[in-house]
Amino acid sequence: ASPLIEEGKVAGVRLVDQGVDKGGTPDAGYMPGMDIRAALTVVGDGPVGPIGREIDRRLGMPDGREKREWAVGMKMVVDLPEGCALEPGTVIHTFGYPEPEIFGFLYVHPGRSASLGIFVPSWHESPVRTAYRYLQHWMLHPYLWRWLRGGTLRSWGAKTLDESGRRGEPRLAGDGWARIGEGSGSTNVLTGSGVDEAWVTGAQLGQAVLELLEGGKPFTRENLEATYVRRRRESRVEAGARVAERARDGFHRGFVPGLLGMALAGFTRG
């Protein structure tokens, strides 16, 4: 539900109340959220998680940083129909349908399963369409539907994506806490890669924690910056983020300028 902030230090987290009705009123089986305390609280709650948002609100963003780019992702997992010719490992990326701003993907996995979906970015200005409806239109495109027709829907869902990249990077560490993953601004907005970078930040923090424990040092802001943040600044995550920092700016002038801007950002290394 929220971080436990005591005298400027994060001491742990408070869990949400259990056994409440839709209005949040205690119901049968009510149990108040417990306080979980730790020497180090690792915040990996995604782009709009309650812990990360509260830390940003209480401690503020670093100078020159702001989170203003995001996207809604809609995804399906399907069992492909018998006789489907798509081989495991097939990757299909699309853009420009059903609207110029929408990107899509289809990944084929072993066992005739596939994951497919779209990303609707924050700079898409239509207020009357929903991501779910766009996913229906996209899936029925003849190029895709020929592979999907007769398949079985296994599951579907949505998520938010932080697409501010390095310009949306919040404070990464403080007394008793550190941030990893997408909510820490690790996503590379030029390549559209987020999972790999998120894993790397977690590994970097793990290495830093071991270094501090072996040295008998506390989890202070200074120590975490000298170990975790230093590793991150010297890694490919930081190098890629610097190249990608302005890659999406062109989309605020239109779809074609956006594509040209991304190409130029990649060609000129930022």
Backbone as a ProteinNet text record, in pm:
[ID]
protein_1_A
[PRIMARY]
ASPLIEEGKVAGVRLVDQGVDKGGTPDAGYMPGMDIRAALTVVGDGPVGPIGREIDRRLGMPDGREKREWAVGMKMVVDLPEGCALEPGTVIHTFGYPEPEIFGFLYVHPGRSASLGIFVPSWHESPVRTAYRYLQHWMLHPYLWRWLRGGTLRSWGAKTLDESGRRGEPRLAGDGWARIGEGSGSTNVLTGSGVDEAWVTGAQLGQAVLELLEGGKPFTRENLEATYVRRRRESRVEAGARVAERARDGFHRGFVPGLLGMALAGFTRG
[TERTIARY]
81.7	0	85.2	193.9	275.6	409.1	510.6	638	629.2	710.8	724.2	843.3	815.4	920.8	930.5	1044.1	1066.6	1194.6	1179.4	1292.7	1376.5	1308	1375.7	1430.5	1413.2	1463.1	1346.1	1359	1257.4	1288.4	1196.3	1217.9	1146.7	1068.9	993.9	870.2	769.2	645.1	525.8	411.9	284.5	200.1	153.2	70.4	-72.7	-147.8	-287.1	-371.4	-483.2	-577.9	-638.7	-660.5	-724.4	-867.7	-955.3	-1092.5	-1177.3	-1166.3	-1249.6	-1339.7	-1452.1	-1541.6	-1491.5	-1573.1	-1529.4	-1506.6	-1573.7	-1556.1	-1443.7	-1374.6	-1266.1	-1308.6	-1438.2	-1489.4	-1460.7	-1416.8	-1389.3	-1509.1	-1480.4	-1583.5	-1543.4	-1610.2	-1577.3	-1430.9	-1360.4	-1220	-1126.7	-1172	-1088.3	-959	-849.8	-720.6	-643.6	-608.8	-535.6	-400.3	-354.4	-226.8	-111.4	-23.4	90.1	202.7	283.8	406.5	521.2	590.1	704.3	829.6	917.8	1038.7	1160.3	1255.7	1375.4	1490	1612.2	1730.2	1739.7	1693.9	1693.7	1562.3	1490	1366.6	1397.7	1375.3	1400.1	1267.8	1262	1140.3	1147.3	1068.1	1062.2	917.7	838	693	639.1	725.1	676.3	658.4	602.2	598.5	501.9	397	299.5	270.7	371	351.2	332	258.3	228.4	351.4	451.3	569.8	653.9	679.9	759.5	694	564.1	495	502.6	488.2	492.4	633.2	734.9	872.3	897.4	849	864.6	794.2	676.4	600.3	668.7	720	781.3	921.2	998.7	1138.7	1164.7	1069.9	1085.3	1171.1	1158.8	1239.8	1370.3	1476.3	1601.1	1578.4	1664.7	1652.5	1655	1562.3	1557.9	1492.5	1440	1376.5	1225.6	1151.2	1006.4	952.5	843.3	778.8	656.9	671	560.4	529.4	607.7	583.2	544.4	436.2	390.3	312.6	276.8	194.3	109.2	-1.5	-84.1	-57.5	-21.2	1.5	-111.1	-166.9	-268	-208	-228.4	-161.7	-256.8	-240.5	-312	-211.2	-243.8	-171.7	-270.1	-231.9	-325.1	-258.3	-341.1	-297.9	-329	-226.6	-245.1	-321.7	-392.6	-472.9	-384.5	-442	-372.2	-330.6	-209.9	-162.3	-105.4	-98.7	-40.8	106.2	145.8	279.3	385.2	346.1	444.7	533.8	664	759.8	788.9	819.2	863	984.1	983	1089.8	1054.8	941.4	899.7	867.9	919.4	895	836.9	720.3	657.7	634	686.6	660.6	583.5	488.4	409.9	406.1	382.5	349.5	259.5	180.3	94.9	-44.8	-83.1	-217.9	-265	-390	-494.7	-488.1	-393.7	-368.4	-218.8	-176.9	-34.2	55.3	3.3	87.3	101.7	31.5	23.9	126.8	197.6	295.5	238	277.3	226.9	335.7	306.8	404.9	332.4	398	351.4	475	483	596.2	544	604	560.7	651.3	590.9	662.1	648	727.2	709	569.6	525.2	395.5	277.7	298	190.4	125.3	197.5	142.8	210.3	142.7	196.3	147	228.6	186.6	181.4	77.8	58.9	-8.3	20	-40.8	2.1	-42.1	-15.6	27.1	88.5	121.7	55.5	-21.9	-85.6	-14.3	63.7	146.4	68.3	125.7	59	45	126.2	113.1	8.5	-66	-182.1	-299.7	-358.5	-448.7	-596.9	-633.9	-775.6	-836	-939.7	-1000.6	-1115.4	-1148.7	-1272.8	-1249.2	-1126.1	-1098.6	-1031.5	-1050.3	-988	-880.6	-782.9	-675.8	-731.1	-831.7	-889.5	-952.8	-1025.3	-1086.6	-980.2	-874.2	-764.3	-702.8	-692.1	-635.1	-721.3	-854.1	-943	-919.1	-911.5	-888.8	-753.3	-652.3	-517.1	-511.1	-568.6	-563.9	-634	-736.3	-814.6	-754.6	-640.5	-574.5	-547.2	-575.3	-562	-425.6	-319.5	-186.2	-171.6	-233.5	-224.6	-334.9	-455.9	-571.1	-555.9	-482.5	-463.5	-390.3	-308.2	-238.7	-321.4	-406.9	-476.3	-615.7	-675.4	-812.9	-822.2	-915.9	-933	-852.9	-773.1	-696.7	-782.8	-722.3	-795.2	-728.4	-808.8	-757.7	-729.6	-608.3	-571.8	-587	-540.1	-551.7	-526.4	-565.3	-536.4	-529.6	-466.9	-453.9	-390.5	-365.2	-307.7	-204.8	-116.2	-20.8	19.9	77.5	134	282.3	335.3	478.1	530.8	638.9	704.4	797.7	765.6	845.3	919.7	941.9	1020.3	1169.7	1208	1349.5	1432.6	1552.3	1645.3	1591.3	1511.2	1457.8	1352.6	1301.7	1207.9	1271.3	1404.5	1472.6	1454.7	1397.8	1379.3	1506.1	1497.5	1609.4	1623.4	1743.7	1765.8	1793.1	1836.7	1871.9	1864.1	1840.7	1837.8	1864.5	1851.4	1876.4	1773.3	1818.9	1732.1	1653.6	1676.9	1598.2	1675.8	1634.9	1690.4	1584.1	1590.8	1492	1555.5	1481.9	1525.8	1410.6	1440.5	1336.6	1278.7	1163.7	1103.8	1072.9	1028.1	997.4	1119.1	1238.7	1361.5	1411.8	1333	1371.5	1469.8	1469.5	1570.7	1533.2	1406.7	1363	1434.5	1482.4	1545.3	1435.5	1403.9	1289.8	1323.1	1448.6	1484.5	1465.5	1515	1503.7	1374	1300.9	1179.8	1208	1327.2	1367.8	1354.5	1286.2	1267.7	1298.9	1266.7	1284.3	1432.2	1515.3	1658.1	1719.7	1688.4	1745.3	1697.1	1570.9	1518	1592	1616.4	1690.6	1832.2	1895.8	2032.8	2037	1940.5	1942.6	1927.1	1844.7	1830.8	1959.6	2029.6	2157.4	2260.9	2259.9	2354.6	2331.5	2205.1	2177.2	2217.6	2193.1	2233.9	2383.4	2461.8	2607.1	2647.1	2577.8	2607.8	2575.7	2463.4	2425	2530	2574.9	2679.1	2806.4	2843.5	2964.1	2951.6	2834.9	2815.7	2809.7	2743.1	2736.2	2874.4	2951.6	3085.9	3175.9	3149.2	3228.8	3172.2	3058.4	2998.8	2946.4	2903.7	2858.8	2706	2648.4	2502.3	2448.9	2317.3	2253.4	2213.5	2312.3	2287.3	2286.6	2237.8	2235.7	2376.2	2471.7	2608.4	2665.1	2643.7	2698.3	2629.9	2498.7	2426.6	2463.3	2486.9	2529	2669.4	2755	2893.3	2904.5	2802.1	2806.7	2704.3	2575.8	2470.7	2465.2	2450.7	2435.9	2562.2	2677.6	2802.8	2803.1	2764.2	2757.4	2663.5	2551.9	2453.2	2507.1	2574.8	2628.1	2737.1	2804.7	2913.5	2867.8	2737.5	2687.4	2624.5	2588.2	2521.5	2382.5	2321.9	2190.7	2200.8	2302.1	2321.9	2362.6	2452.4	2498.2	2382.6	2298.6	2183.9	2082.2	2064.2	1967.3	2008.9	2137.8	2186.3	2162.6	2185.5	2160.2	2010.9	1926.1	1781.8	1709.5	1779.1	1712.5	1614.5	1648.7	1562.6	1499	1505.8	1464.7	1316.5	1232.7	1088.1	1035.2	1120.5	1071.3	996.9	1038.4	977.1	830.3	783.1	643.7	548	597.5	511.4	484.4	555.8	532.8	463	436	368.6	436.3	368.7	417.6	545.3	544.9	663.6	784.2	769.7	882.8	931.3	839.6	879.8	969.5	932.3	1015.3	1150.9	1151.9	1278.2	1365.4	1301.8	1377.9	1440.6	1366.6	1422.8	1539.4	1525.6	1634.3	1757.8	1739.1	1851.5	1917.8	1836.3	1892.3	1981	1933.8	2015.9	2140.8	2126.4	2238.6	2348.9	2306.5	2405.1	2445.2	2396.9	2423.1	2377.2	2256.5	2196.8	2201.3
-121	0	126.2	127.3	247.3	211.7	297.7	276.6	326.9	270.2	319.8	414.9	544.2	645.3	706.6	688.9	736.8	819.4	949.3	1041.4	1038.2	1037.3	1041.1	908.7	802.6	670.1	577.4	493.3	391.5	269.6	238.2	128.5	0.4	4.9	-112	-70	-158.3	-129.3	-168.8	-107.6	-145.9	-214.4	-335.8	-410	-356.5	-386	-342.5	-423.5	-363.9	-434.9	-551.5	-662.4	-779.4	-791.8	-857.6	-881.1	-755.8	-671.7	-552	-563.7	-489.6	-491.9	-396.1	-378.7	-296.3	-150.9	-106.2	30.1	47.8	-62.3	-54.6	-68.8	-99.6	-116.1	-257.4	-272.4	-406.5	-499.3	-620.2	-720.6	-847.3	-957	-1083.2	-1119	-1163.4	-1199.3	-1080	-965.5	-844.9	-862.3	-816	-814.9	-692.4	-604.3	-483.1	-518.9	-435.2	-458.1	-456.8	-553.3	-564.4	-471.7	-430.1	-356.8	-456.1	-452.4	-539.6	-453.7	-480.6	-399.3	-473.4	-396.9	-456.8	-357.3	-411.9	-325.1	-254.7	-322.9	-262.9	-296.6	-195.3	-213.3	-193.8	-298.2	-291.8	-260.2	-146.3	-101.3	-143.2	-241.8	-290.1	-304.6	-199.6	-211.7	-154.9	-145.3	-104.1	46	90.9	234.6	314.9	252.7	328.3	257.2	195.8	125.8	221.1	179.2	269.9	309.6	220.5	254.4	358.6	331.7	425.2	561.9	565.3	693.7	773.9	707	778.3	829.7	751.1	798.8	920.3	916.8	1033.5	1154.7	1133.9	1246	1304.2	1217.6	1264.4	1322.6	1259.8	1300	1381.1	1380.9	1458.2	1388.9	1436	1385.5	1464	1402.4	1477.8	1593.9	1694.8	1810.9	1769.7	1823.9	1797.4	1667.1	1592.5	1463.4	1473.5	1412.3	1407	1286.7	1232.9	1119.4	1169.3	1177.3	1227.8	1140	1035.3	945.1	807.7	752.8	622.6	556.8	434	362.9	260.5	224.5	113.4	-4.7	-115.7	-237.3	-335.9	-388.1	-493.3	-619.1	-732.6	-855.5	-973.3	-1068.5	-1196	-1310.4	-1418.7	-1544.7	-1643	-1700.9	-1787.7	-1920.4	-2022.6	-2149.7	-2142.7	-2150.5	-2139.7	-2261	-2245.9	-2357.3	-2470.6	-2588.5	-2703.6	-2672.5	-2710.9	-2689.1	-2552	-2466.2	-2333.3	-2347.4	-2275.1	-2290.9	-2206.7	-2123.7	-2039.5	-2125.4	-2110.3	-2189	-2121.3	-2200	-2139.8	-2050.1	-1935.7	-1839.1	-1730.5	-1744.9	-1641.5	-1512.3	-1401	-1268.1	-1179.1	-1121.6	-1027.5	-896.6	-786.7	-653.5	-572.8	-492.6	-409.9	-266.6	-174.4	-37.8	25.8	122.5	195.9	141.5	38.3	-17.3	-63.2	-35.8	29.2	182.6	241	384.7	404	517.3	536.1	523.6	559.6	561.7	426.7	323.6	197.9	97.2	37.8	-66.5	-200.7	-309.3	-441.2	-547	-661.2	-770.6	-904	-1007.6	-1146.2	-1234	-1306.3	-1395.1	-1537.9	-1629.7	-1769.3	-1850.1	-1925.5	-2005.9	-2154.6	-2240.5	-2384.8	-2429.9	-2542.1	-2595.7	-2523.4	-2459.5	-2390.7	-2278.7	-2216.7	-2101.4	-1974.8	-1863.2	-1736	-1624.3	-1521.4	-1399.3	-1287.6	-1207.3	-1102.1	-983.1	-864.4	-747.9	-619.1	-508.3	-375.3	-281.7	-170.2	-62.4	65.4	130.2	256.4	366.2	452.9	550.2	670.3	742.2	858.4	972.1	974.1	1081.3	1049.3	940.7	915.4	992.5	1082.3	1182.1	1149.7	1036.2	1004.8	971.1	1043.2	1015.5	915.9	864.5	787.7	640.1	596.7	455.3	394.6	266.3	196.6	102	74.6	-16.2	-154.8	-197.9	-330.1	-335.4	-229.6	-226.9	-223.9	-148.5	-145.1	-283.9	-357.4	-491.4	-581.5	-566.6	-646.1	-614.1	-484.9	-445.4	-497.5	-483	-524.1	-673.9	-752.1	-897.5	-947.2	-873.4	-915.3	-869	-803.2	-768	-898	-900.7	-1026.3	-1092.4	-1013.7	-1072.8	-1156.2	-1109.2	-1180.5	-1284.4	-1248.8	-1336.1	-1470.1	-1475.5	-1602.3	-1704	-1655	-1745.6	-1774.1	-1678.2	-1686.5	-1748.1	-1743.4	-1791.8	-1938.4	-1968	-2103	-2133.2	-2036.8	-2055.3	-2037.2	-2058.4	-2050.2	-1948.8	-1855.5	-1756.6	-1822.3	-1806.5	-1862	-1756.7	-1636.9	-1529.7	-1396.6	-1288.8	-1155.6	-1058.5	-945.6	-846.3	-719.7	-626.2	-496.9	-455.4	-366.1	-309.5	-171.7	-96.2	32.6	16.1	101.7	102.1	243.5	255.3	384.8	405.3	503.4	527.1	660.5	710.7	833	805.4	678.2	644.4	717.6	758.4	822.1	954.7	1025.3	1153	1133.5	1012.3	983.5	908.3	902.4	828.1	899.1	831.8	893.6	880	914.4	888	736	686.8	542.8	481	559.2	501.3	608.6	562.6	649.2	565.7	624.4	550.6	439.5	315.1	200.7	155.3	213.8	172.4	192.4	117.1	131.2	88.8	146.2	117.3	42.9	-55.1	-133.8	-143.7	-192.3	-225.9	-107.1	-131	-32.3	99	91	212.1	296.7	240.2	316.2	384.7	379.9	447.8	371.5	238.8	159.6	125.8	143.7	102.6	181.5	111.9	176.2	211.6	340.3	382.2	388.7	369.8	363.7	222.5	123.8	-15	-79.6	-15.1	-75.5	-192.1	-196.6	-306.8	-265.6	-348.6	-315.1	-428.4	-552.1	-665.6	-690	-689.9	-715.9	-612.3	-485.2	-379	-388.9	-424.2	-437.8	-547.5	-661.6	-769.9	-725.4	-650.6	-605.9	-518.6	-427.2	-340.9	-422.7	-527.9	-613.4	-685.3	-734	-801	-704.2	-581.4	-481.3	-450.6	-440.6	-415.6	-535.9	-656.5	-775.4	-778.1	-743.1	-737.6	-631.5	-517.7	-410.3	-451.6	-519.7	-565.3	-660.4	-756.2	-848.9	-774	-675.9	-597.7	-525.2	-466.4	-393.2	-487.8	-602.6	-698.9	-753.8	-785.6	-838.8	-735	-607.3	-501.5	-452.8	-510.1	-468.9	-326.1	-278.7	-140.1	-133.3	-28.2	-15.4	28.4	13.6	49.1	196.5	283.5	426.7	474.2	596.5	652.4	658	703.9	716.2	581.2	479.5	347	284.3	302.3	246.5	318.9	448.4	521.3	480.8	451.6	414.2	272.1	190.7	51.7	25.5	38.8	9.8	113.6	241.5	344.5	353.3	336.6	338.9	227.9	106	-4.3	29.2	87.7	120.5	226	327.2	432.8	380.2	275.6	221.5	108.1	80.3	-36.7	0.7	-101.8	-81.2	-20.9	-39	21.3	173.2	230.7	374.9	420	345.9	384.1	385.3	281.4	276.6	384.4	414.9	517.4	654.7	683.3	812.9	826.3	718.7	722.4	743.9	681	681.8	801.2	884.3	984.1	1072.6	1114.8	1206	1138.1	1005	932.9	947.6	968.7	974.1	1116.1	1217.4	1355	1388.2	1329.1	1363.2	1328.4	1231.6	1190.6	1300.8	1398.6	1509.7	1602.3	1581.3	1658.2	1574.9	1448.8	1363.7	1228.6	1136.1	998.8	989	1051.8	1045.1	1113.8	1236.3	1295.2	1207.9	1135	1046	934.3	872.1	765.4	818.8	936.6	997.2	1028.2	1077.8	1110.2	987.6	876.7	754.1	704.8	712.9	670.8	757.4	887.6	977.4	954.3	929.4	904.7	780.8	676.8	555.3	574.2	644.7	662.9	749.2	852.1	945.4	908.4	795	752.8	859.3	911.8	1007.6	1149.8
0	0	0	76.3	88.4	152	130.4	199.6	342.8	429.2	566	568.3	567.9	567	706	767.6	904.1	907.9	935.2	944	816.2	702.7	574	526.9	602.7	566.7	538.4	437.1	409.6	495.6	585.1	678.8	637.8	530.1	486.5	411.7	408.4	336.7	422.4	394.7	455.9	350.6	378.6	284.9	286.5	180.5	173.4	270.8	311.4	397.3	320	389.5	330.7	383.9	304.1	348.6	351.5	248.3	239.3	117.5	119.2	4.4	-103.2	-208.5	-321.1	-282	-176.1	-130.8	-30.6	3.3	99.5	243.8	265.3	401.4	450.9	578.2	630.3	615.1	566.5	542.7	618.2	588.6	653.3	623.9	725.5	708.7	702.7	755.9	749.1	828	768.5	836.4	790.3	882.1	841.1	781.7	688.1	623.1	721.5	710	801.7	758.2	854.9	826.9	814.8	702	676.2	678.3	771.8	786.9	734.5	681.7	623.9	630.5	632.4	628.3	493.8	386.7	253.1	185.2	141	65.4	-81.8	-162.3	-306.1	-375.5	-442.7	-508.6	-654.8	-692.1	-829.6	-872.1	-849.2	-863.9	-994.5	-1096.4	-1226.8	-1239	-1351.2	-1379.3	-1294.5	-1242.6	-1162.4	-1030.1	-971.8	-845.5	-729.7	-627.8	-515.5	-435.4	-423.9	-344.9	-418.9	-547.4	-625.5	-636.1	-657	-669.7	-540.2	-426.9	-299.5	-271.2	-304.9	-286.3	-374.5	-498.8	-587.2	-528.3	-472.5	-417.2	-295.2	-209.3	-84.8	-105.3	-191.7	-207	-332.9	-426	-547.8	-651.7	-776.5	-886.8	-894.3	-946.3	-965.8	-1062.2	-1055	-1142.2	-1288.4	-1366.5	-1508.7	-1548.3	-1452	-1482.1	-1461.4	-1550.9	-1536.7	-1612.3	-1563.5	-1628.6	-1704.2	-1837.2	-1917.8	-2038.5	-2060.2	-2171.9	-2117.9	-2169.8	-2123.2	-2236.5	-2218.7	-2316.8	-2243.6	-2306.8	-2260.1	-2351.9	-2295	-2372.5	-2351.3	-2459.9	-2453.5	-2513.7	-2447.9	-2489.5	-2478.1	-2571.3	-2565.7	-2571.3	-2506	-2522.6	-2584.5	-2697.9	-2771	-2803.7	-2817.4	-2875.4	-3024.5	-3107.5	-3251.4	-3305.2	-3416.3	-3468.6	-3520.5	-3525.4	-3582.7	-3726.4	-3759.4	-3894.7	-3921.4	-3817.6	-3836.8	-3877	-3982	-4038	-3967.6	-3870.1	-3801	-3711.9	-3726.5	-3649.4	-3515.7	-3409.6	-3282.8	-3305.4	-3243	-3263.3	-3363.4	-3431.9	-3526.4	-3453.2	-3504.2	-3447.4	-3556.4	-3532.3	-3625.2	-3549.9	-3602.7	-3548.5	-3651.5	-3606.7	-3697.3	-3645.7	-3737.2	-3694.7	-3800.2	-3755.6	-3847.7	-3863.8	-3789.4	-3800.4	-3662.5	-3624.9	-3703	-3702.2	-3629.7	-3636.1	-3657.2	-3715.2	-3743.3	-3620.4	-3503.3	-3383.6	-3314.4	-3360.2	-3285	-3335.4	-3241.5	-3268.7	-3224.4	-3292.6	-3257.1	-3261.7	-3202.4	-3199.2	-3197	-3250.4	-3241.1	-3226.6	-3115.6	-3087.2	-3075.6	-3148.8	-3148.2	-3056.5	-2965.8	-2867.1	-2900.7	-2838.5	-2858.9	-2814.7	-2869.7	-2831	-2892.9	-3009	-3082	-3001.8	-2910.1	-2839.1	-2890.6	-2874.2	-2920.5	-2829.4	-2815.8	-2747.3	-2850.3	-2844.1	-2942.3	-2877.2	-2929.1	-2869.2	-2935.3	-2875.6	-2929.3	-2816.8	-2856.3	-2764.1	-2815.2	-2729.2	-2763.7	-2684.8	-2750.3	-2678.7	-2630	-2535.2	-2476.8	-2576.8	-2682.4	-2780.7	-2887.3	-2870.9	-2955.9	-2896.7	-2975.1	-2917.9	-2929.9	-2988.6	-3002	-2865.7	-2823.7	-2692.8	-2698.7	-2817.4	-2831.4	-2857.1	-2865.4	-2888.6	-2766	-2745.9	-2634.3	-2685.5	-2601.2	-2640.1	-2671.6	-2597.3	-2622.2	-2761.7	-2800.4	-2933.1	-3041.5	-3018.8	-3115.6	-3131.7	-3021.6	-3030.3	-3118.3	-3110.2	-3195.4	-3342.7	-3374.5	-3513.7	-3562.5	-3479.7	-3519.8	-3546.2	-3457.9	-3469.3	-3596.1	-3642	-3758	-3891.1	-3886.1	-4011.9	-4089.9	-4221.2	-4296.5	-4284.1	-4273.7	-4263.6	-4136.7	-4026.4	-3898.8	-3883.3	-3926.2	-3902.4	-3973.7	-4083.1	-4153.3	-4066.3	-3971.4	-3879.9	-3754.6	-3716.3	-3587.5	-3597.4	-3713.6	-3730.3	-3688.2	-3598.2	-3547.3	-3422.9	-3377.7	-3254.8	-3131.3	-3013.8	-2887.4	-2795.5	-2744.9	-2651.1	-2517	-2468.4	-2338.1	-2227.5	-2252.5	-2152.7	-2221.6	-2155.4	-2207	-2090.8	-2114.9	-2009.3	-2062.4	-1971.1	-2008.4	-1905.1	-1946.2	-1852.9	-1900.5	-1810.2	-1847.1	-1873.3	-1958.2	-1988	-1969.7	-1893.8	-1876.6	-1995.2	-2079.7	-2199.3	-2192.9	-2072	-2058.2	-2066.6	-2043.5	-2051.2	-1948.2	-1988.4	-1894.9	-1841.3	-1922.9	-1875.3	-1766.4	-1753.7	-1646.3	-1530.7	-1529.2	-1422.9	-1289.2	-1189.1	-1057.1	-974.8	-849.5	-758.7	-744.6	-761.6	-766.1	-630.2	-534.8	-404.8	-296.5	-175.7	-59.1	63.9	177.7	302.1	318.2	305.7	327.4	206	88.7	-28.2	-157.4	-259.6	-393.6	-493.5	-614	-717.9	-833.4	-885.6	-1000.5	-1099.3	-1219.9	-1315.2	-1388.3	-1449.9	-1538.6	-1468.1	-1343.9	-1268.8	-1238.5	-1256.4	-1232.5	-1357.9	-1467.3	-1589.3	-1674.6	-1664.5	-1734.4	-1878.2	-1917.3	-2050.5	-2159.6	-2261.6	-2376.5	-2476.4	-2488.1	-2569.1	-2717.5	-2756.3	-2898	-2951.8	-2880	-2924.6	-2879.1	-2787.5	-2733.4	-2641.3	-2585	-2498.4	-2352.4	-2274	-2133.7	-2038.8	-2076.7	-1985.9	-1957.3	-2062.4	-2041.3	-1948.6	-1973.5	-1891.2	-1747	-1729	-1593.2	-1516.9	-1584.4	-1519.7	-1482.1	-1571.9	-1545.2	-1420.2	-1405.2	-1286.8	-1159.1	-1164	-1046.6	-1012.3	-1116.2	-1093	-1038.7	-1088.9	-1039.3	-892.1	-854.4	-712.7	-628.5	-678.2	-603.7	-578.8	-680.5	-663.7	-561.8	-566.7	-472.7	-329	-311.3	-177	-121.1	-202.6	-156.6	-118.6	-199.1	-169.2	-36.2	-10.7	114.7	233.9	218	328.2	362.2	258.1	282.6	349.2	321.7	383	515.1	557.9	683.4	682.1	565.1	551.7	548.2	605.7	607.2	471.4	454.2	328.5	330.2	328.8	323.3	178.6	158.4	23	-35.1	44.2	-5.8	-47.1	36.1	5.2	-116.3	-127.8	-242.9	-372.2	-365	-484.3	-527.2	-428.7	-460.9	-514.1	-493.8	-539.1	-649	-617	-714.4	-827.6	-791.4	-893.8	-979.6	-919.2	-996.3	-1100.3	-1061.9	-1158.5	-1273.5	-1240.6	-1343.9	-1439.9	-1386.2	-1472.5	-1565.7	-1528.3	-1608.6	-1701	-1705.6	-1777.6	-1910.3	-1986.5	-2114.6	-2097.2	-1980	-1955.5	-1966.4	-1902	-1907.1	-2046.5	-2110.4	-2244.4	-2343.1	-2338.3	-2428	-2397.5	-2268.9	-2229.4	-2279.6	-2280.7	-2329.8	-2480	-2555	-2699.2	-2725.9	-2645.5	-2670.3	-2610.1	-2536	-2451.9	-2529.2	-2651.6	-2727.7	-2848.5	-2852	-2972.7	-3004.4	-2904.8	-2928.1	-2950.3	-2940.5	-2943.6	-3072.6	-3184	-3311.9	-3320.7	-3241.9	-3250.4	-3205.2	-3131.8	-3093	-3210.6	-3322.6	-3444.4	-3552.3	-3522.3	-3618.9	-3630.3	-3701	-3710.7	-3793.2	-3912.3	-3998.4	-3934.5	-3878.6	-3807	-3691.8	-3629	-3520.9	-3569	-3681.3	-3737.5	-3781.4	-3844.5	-3886.3	-3764.5	-3658.2	-3537.4	-3474.6	-3470.9	-3415.1	-3499.7	-3632.8	-3721.1	-3700.4	-3688.5	-3668.4	-3532.7	-3430.3	-3298.5	-3299.5	-3367	-3375.2	-3458.6	-3573.5	-3665	-3602.8	-3526.8	-3469.8	-3327.7	-3278.1	-3139.4	-3039.9	-3065	-2973.5	-3022.8
[MASK]
++++++++++++++++++++++++++++++++++++++++++++++++++++++++++++++++++++++++++++++++++++++++++++++++++++++++++++++++++++++++++++++++++++++++++++++++++++++++++++++++++++++++++++++++++++++++++++++++++++++++++++++++++++++++++++++++++++++++++++++++++++++++++++++++++++++++++++++

